[in-house]
Amino acid sequence: MEFKDYYKVMGVARDATETQIKQAYRKLARKYHPDVSKEKDAEARFKEVGEAYEVLKSAEKRAAYDQLGQGHSAGKDFRPPPDWGAGFEFSGAGARDSDHSDFFESLFGARARSGSGNRSGAFHSGRGEDHHAKVLLDLDATLRGGARQLTLRVPELDAEGRLAFKERVLNVQVPKGILAGQNIRLAGQGARAAAESTPGDLFIEVEFQPHPLYRVDGRDLYLDLPVAPWEAALGATVKTPTPAGTVDLKIPAASHAGSKLRLKGRGIPASPPGDFYVVLQIALPAAGDEKAKAAYAAMAAALPFNPRATLGV
Amino acid sequence: MSSSQDQALAGAIFEETALLTVGDLSRMCAVEERHIVEFVEEGVLSVVEINTPEWRFSGTALRRARLALRLERDLELNLAGVALALDLMEELQTLRRELNARR
């Protein structure tokens, strides 16, 4: 087990005051909070910071940690002395329901985790806790519905009461029309409070992987559709991929780049269903050969056109 | 744990089917009912307008309440701060989504 330097994690001196520690924590917590942060590894960093704060903000834990920490440095192998912990009583107040490192638990015990008692226990008499998970699905799952194999990381207490993560594979029927941020609720797939009790539910929050063609905005889908200049100018009927298959799309005359065509109800099949937006992009043919160059030259001669008119030049 | 391929677990979309009471939310978030009531008073959660003597919440309230509890606990925010943070986060999400769709 590696020794953790909680002072280093928090970026404070070993003689930092309570106020300094609190300030450091608040700053780091805002920076790395998984709900807020865009930093990589935010979640891991946040847990580390939370664990460090839990120790350093409590006078009793900090004193115990300081006593133990003499002569140890971060990353080095560490084993607490067998009689360690004697003489300290840990109240467990302010315990979080996140998982602690092995290092933390070897010092303060797994029981410190469930300490405060008002976040777990007490409220689910006879019923197991609900579990929450997040999965990344392909867009097809909501467009068509269907079974998907989902791998979830489930926290579980092992025989010593320590928190470990177990992989759980579930075959789940994805409800057609589910939107990003919504949850699939699987009744009875959460935790059991006791062997014969009613288990809690499992909530699976859905996000979508980027799709090669479509962008997702809530229940609406967007597709960039390249068209030739003459198709946009004169109007045309062109083949367009949609979630329900290829359709013939009528491009109105005098369309331009960025023109948005709406196919009502052809987005994600939620209730009500979303719309499918086609955003036109003008693709230019390459002036690769003499014939093409001549065509461009003819167009230049025929059309008095200043594409920069709006720029005042 | 292995689950058989043939039998897929079927679940409903929680946000579209759920209508929650204060008691439901309190149990699901493992906090006292008083806390949920405070969330409503501070505008963190809003009540669905239907004709029941008791408050009812839509399914989206669960996600919001859990997020609010995390912010409250982890960032040591007070309820007014949580309400503000949630509104700003929602606005940010809307802007990000719009940006993404128009990219």
Interface residues (C-beta under 8 A of the other chain):
Chain A: R26 A29 R30 H33 D35 V36 F46 G50 R96 N118 R119 S120 F123 H124 R127 E129 D130 H132 A147 K166 R168 V169 L170 N171 V172 Q173 P175 G177 I178 G181 Q182 N183 I184 R185 L186 A187 Q189 F203 I204 E205 R215 V216 D217 G218 D220 Y222 A270 S271
Chain B: M1 S2 S3 S4 Q5 Q7 A8 L9 A10 G11 A12 I13 F14 E15 E16 T17 A18 S26 R27 M28 A30 V31 E32 G59 L62 R63 R66 L67 R70 L71 R73 D74 L75 E76 A85 M89 R97 E98 N100 A101 R102 R103
